[in-house]
Amino acid sequence: MSRATSATIHLGALRSNLERLRQLASPAQVMAVVKADGYGHGLERVARVLDRADAFGVACIADGQRLRATGIRQRIVVLSGIDEAADIAEMHRLGLESVVHHASQIEWLAADADPRPLKVWLKIDTGMHRLGFAPADAAQAYRRLHALQNVDADIGLMTHFANSDVAEDEQTQIQMQRFEDIAAKLPGARSLANSAGVLEWPQSRAQWVRPGGLLYGISVIAGSHAAQFGFRPAMTLVSKLVAINRVGKGEAVGYAGDWICPEDMDIGVVQIGYGDGYPRSAPSGTPVLLNGRRAQIVGRVSMDLISIDLRGQADARVGDPVLLWGEGLPVEEIAAHAGTIGYELVCGMTRRVRFLEDEG
Ligand SMILES: *Cc1c(COP(=O)(O)O)cnc(C)c1O
């Protein structure tokens, strides 16, 4: 038999999260961000379900190719743009739009012989210092792009926030002001807000919002869960109890033996581990749901298995389902225990996890 571990993707939750975003951001259009295989939920599956998205944001041309191959007709924006001159032909073939964040990309466009106009978004670095033209160079980059016959005259303007998950953070206000200073003098649709921007910074919604995490029902705002804002988790990770063992007081559980039984007690063994993508950094005390009731991990997460404390769970039986995250146990909470964010956990499911879907 194959392993019991499965990740169920809730198509209804994806749809309802998109509608919730539409409501919040209206009248802005929604560019649904589906990079990293739809944040681990399955790129094609997510894009097909989100047929009401106005556009999709992807990390690379290969993602755009997959979306076109599955019949997606909406606008698709490649968030890091072309990586080499030869990419321009591929962008045309697939009908993709390119972010332009670097002078080398303008050189490739200027040297390209194909006269058809490519749709582009100018990325301005207002303080994240990852991709984008410095504010001082943005207007000139815009003029150079605008002068090219093979660039569509309708150039979008884009920036990305570094700290929008921190309410009232000064950095975000500075970034919005820097963007406004440049964009005020240029035509073109504007796009600033990621998920946290949509929630925390209404002024940043502009013409296009670019949410990722909230579509999947995950918040990165510290101490919050997306459910508090009306979003539903789109992934439920489940496995089952494969053993129940009586372990004596003073005995150690798991590798390195750093969790010691405080009394004679039942320890449950669950078929999931870091080989499935469950974080090895999740310490003792991290919750799981056994038959809908909370239990805690004890000892280290190993490759295939975890151990849980069964005190107070006298009715537990081998074969019982154990929910690792999803409805009733937010992935944000597990991430906080493991010292990371929910995004990293849902992106990290390995190939041996079985993916299922339901309409829920
Ligand atoms: C990932 C990403 C987003 C989406 O961010 P979320 O926090 O998931 O909403 C938006 N824009 C860009 C440029 C990104 O790289």
The ligand as an SDF file (V2000), in Angstrom:
LIG
                    3D

 15 15  0  0  0  0  0  0  0  0999 V2000
    5.0380   36.5450   -4.8720 C   0  0  0  0  0  0  0  0  0  0  0  0
    4.6950   37.8740   -5.4010 C   0  0  0  0  0  0  0  0  0  0  0  0
    3.4330   38.4230   -5.1760 C   0  0  0  0  0  0  0  0  0  0  0  0
    2.4080   37.7620   -4.2780 C   0  0  0  0  0  0  0  0  0  0  0  0
    2.7740   37.9060   -2.9230 O   0  0  0  0  0  0  0  0  0  0  0  0
    1.8150   37.3380   -1.7650 P   0  0  0  0  0  0  0  0  0  0  0  0
    2.4430   37.7410   -0.4930 O   0  0  0  0  0  0  0  0  0  0  0  0
    1.7950   35.8620   -1.9160 O   0  0  0  0  0  0  0  0  0  0  0  0
    0.4810   37.9300   -1.9870 O   0  0  0  0  0  0  0  0  0  0  0  0
    3.1310   39.6220   -5.7990 C   0  0  0  0  0  0  0  0  0  0  0  0
    4.0340   40.2540   -6.5820 N   0  0  0  0  0  0  0  0  0  0  0  0
    5.2660   39.7610   -6.8030 C   0  0  0  0  0  0  0  0  0  0  0  0
    6.2180   40.5120   -7.6610 C   0  0  0  0  0  0  0  0  0  0  0  0
    5.6470   38.5680   -6.2140 C   0  0  0  0  0  0  0  0  0  0  0  0
    6.8720   38.0860   -6.4240 O   0  0  0  0  0  0  0  0  0  0  0  0
  1  2  1  0
  2  3  1  0
  2 14  2  0
  3  4  1  0
  3 10  2  0
  4  5  1  0
  5  6  1  0
  6  7  2  0
  6  8  1  0
  6  9  1  0
 10 11  1  0
 11 12  2  0
 12 13  1  0
 12 14  1  0
 14 15  1  0
M  END
$$$$
